[in-house]
Amino acid sequence: MKLLYSFFLILILFSCTTVPEIHHEPVSEPAASVRIQQNEGQNAAPEVKTAPVNTPKKKSQPPRLTSAEMEKQILDTIPDSFLPVVKKDGHIKIIYHDLDRNGYNDAFFLVIKKQNGISGDFLSLSDISRLADKDTVMIDYFLSVFLQINGKMISMYRIPIGSRLILNSISPLFIKKDSPYPFGLNIRFLSARGIDEEWILFSSYNRFSFFSTEKDTSVSYEFTDIDNDSFMDIVEWRHGLEEGTGYETYMTWYKWNGREYREKAATNVVRNLNKFLEDSADEIMKGEWKIFFNNRLSEKDSRAVIESAIEPLSIFKRIFLPDKGDGVRSDCTDFRSVFFPQIFENPFSLKEKVIDFMVRFDCSDGATIIRTVKIGMNPNPFGKKQFYFILN
């Protein structure tokens, strides 16, 4: 009995010392893992497995149409009541420019209203003999604009220009220096009095404005940046008779305001030039050299002279140069009178902004000297100094 009791006691103690089994939660494999692939006879490089990444599909770019494809689509779209203006080879006379800034060229060209006996041939429309033909009819012109969008030529505008006799040219206009925008077109027509120009100016692809100008014996203009803001200005020169002055020239400044050209300022030439010379003579006779140098020289020369310690006589000799035929003394600085010529018409032109003429000085001691002087017109004639003496 004691022996049986001992056997059961040993069995109980043995069962209490057994190590229990541990259950681990399964560990998922990482998205990227390195597994060593063993090749017989060499150490293999690790193989990197990467989980697939969902990358968006690259959007395919619309096709870029060739000029021939653009023209074909345009011809299929133009209404039957209009004719495109075409070149000698029969192709449409197109100006290309990316108006909507989507990276694709758009098309600008002229169309005319269909009329009996009228063709869209540019050579025929620009034939100057049409001026002399009493049976020549006026032609209705339009500017047609097509945008290239997703491989299609979309008609955006057909802008009426008006009835004209002779077409001269169509050319692009760039309003900001060294920039393709804003963009415009200059359409020129010939008339009995000269050249008429219609400008169509696009401040954006969906906004445009007009500007009309002309060139003849009494009206001209210059297209230049007169105030150095990088945007081109229009300065119109208009000549006409003015009582008490003579043949006056009126200048009007049109400035780009972001949407269109608007009048900024106006001035005249002949009356202002005579006043400039009259005031200059008065300052010289009074010996008011500092005032004269400040008012009558360019801004650059004026600052340089006033800041220097050079004698007024030396500056005077650099402005008023001895005439070749003047053998009389040249050191007179005390003047009884100064005679500038009376100006009766504008001596300046679009191409020539510097003039020269002779001046007579009567000295206080009775001597007379003749000098030659050069006068320039300010590139911005609407500024503080419209004219200035040139310092040699």
Buried (B, 14 or more C-beta within 10 A) or exposed (E): EEEEEEEEEEEEEEEEEEEEEEEEEEEEEEEEEEEEEEEEEEEEEEEEEEEEEEEEEEEEEBEEBEEEBBBEBBEEEBEEEBBBBBEEEEEBBBBBBBBBEBEBBBBBBBBBBBEEEBBBBBEEBBBEEBEEEEEEEEBBBBBBBBBBBEEBBBBBBBBEBBEBBBBBBBEEBBBBEEEEBBBBBBBBBBBEEEBBBBBBBBBEBEEBBEBEBBBEEBBBBBBEBBBEEEBBBBBBBBBEEBEEBBBBBBBBBBBBEEEBBEEBBEBBBBBBBBEBBEBBBEBBBEEEBEEBBBBBBBEEBBEBBEEEEEEBEEBBBBBBBBBEEBEEEBEBBEBBEBBBEEBEEBBBEEEEBEBEBBBBBBBEEEBBBBBBBBBBBBEBBBEEBBBBBBBE
